[in-house]
Amino acid sequence: MEAKFEEAFLKALKKHASIKKLVKKKVDLILENPVAFGEPLKANWQGFYSCPVKRNFIIIYLYCEACRKKGDDAVVLCHDCTATENNTVKFVLLGPHDKAYGI
């Protein structure tokens, strides 16, 4: 499984460096089985998944294969969709639950 990290995710990881080890563990688990560890999101976040890092802190990501199979790629419209392999997980956002969805 290939991992891609969006700039917003990396910036948030620097900001919340105190949970870096927890985030790495969750990223590793997500890469093992992206669908099993994430919860599919709806509405404005259709096509994305979320996974809790700790109590009120989440990772938001895309799993390219699932996105394409469900037809969500027509909604998500990634700029690099056609150049990205199915076995790619894009880590999009990281942050407190309420703030992550507001970005």
QUIPEQUI-V304800 format. One record per residue. N is the residue number from 0. RES is the residue in three letters. PSI is psi in radians with two decimals (none if undefined). Layout:
# QUIPEQUI-V304800
{{N;RES;PSI} {N;RES;PSI}}
This chain:
# QUIPEQUI-V304800
{{0;MET;2.36} {1;GLU;2.45} {2;ALA;2.38} {3;LYS;2.41} {4;PHE;2.08} {5;GLU;2.73} {6;GLU;-0.71} {7;ALA;-0.65} {8;PHE;-0.83} {9;LEU;-0.68} {10;LYS;-0.75} {11;ALA;-0.62} {12;LEU;-0.69} {13;LYS;-0.72} {14;LYS;-0.65} {15;HIS;0.84} {16;ALA;-0.41} {17;SER;-0.35} {18;ILE;0.34} {19;LYS;-0.73} {20;LYS;-0.72} {21;LEU;-0.72} {22;VAL;-0.76} {23;LYS;-0.73} {24;LYS;-0.77} {25;LYS;-0.72} {26;VAL;-0.77} {27;ASP;-0.75} {28;LEU;-0.73} {29;ILE;-0.74} {30;LEU;-0.50} {31;GLU;-0.71} {32;ASN;1.49} {33;PRO;-0.60} {34;VAL;-0.62} {35;ALA;-0.56} {36;PHE;-0.13} {37;GLY;2.76} {38;GLU;2.17} {39;PRO;2.39} {40;LEU;2.88} {41;LYS;-3.14} {42;ALA;-2.16} {43;ASN;-0.29} {44;TRP;0.34} {45;GLN;2.32} {46;GLY;-0.33} {47;PHE;2.85} {48;TYR;2.69} {49;SER;2.63} {50;CYS;2.22} {51;PRO;2.44} {52;VAL;-0.82} {53;LYS;-3.02} {54;ARG;-1.04} {55;ASN;0.56} {56;PHE;2.24} {57;ILE;2.80} {58;ILE;2.34} {59;ILE;2.28} {60;TYR;2.92} {61;LEU;2.47} {62;TYR;1.91} {63;CYS;-0.74} {64;GLU;-0.82} {65;ALA;-0.68} {66;CYS;-0.79} {67;ARG;-0.72} {68;LYS;-0.66} {69;LYS;-0.17} {70;GLY;0.18} {71;ASP;-0.27} {72;ASP;-0.45} {73;ALA;-0.35} {74;VAL;-0.75} {75;VAL;-0.76} {76;LEU;0.94} {77;CYS;2.44} {78;HIS;-0.42} {79;ASP;0.41} {80;CYS;-0.87} {81;THR;-0.40} {82;ALA;-0.02} {83;THR;2.33} {84;GLU;2.73} {85;ASN;-0.61} {86;ASN;0.52} {87;THR;2.40} {88;VAL;2.16} {89;LYS;2.04} {90;PHE;1.98} {91;VAL;-0.92} {92;LEU;2.75} {93;LEU;2.30} {94;GLY;-3.13} {95;PRO;2.49} {96;HIS;-0.97} {97;ASP;-0.68} {98;LYS;-0.59} {99;ALA;-0.73} {100;TYR;-0.31} {101;GLY;-0.17} {102;ILE;none}}
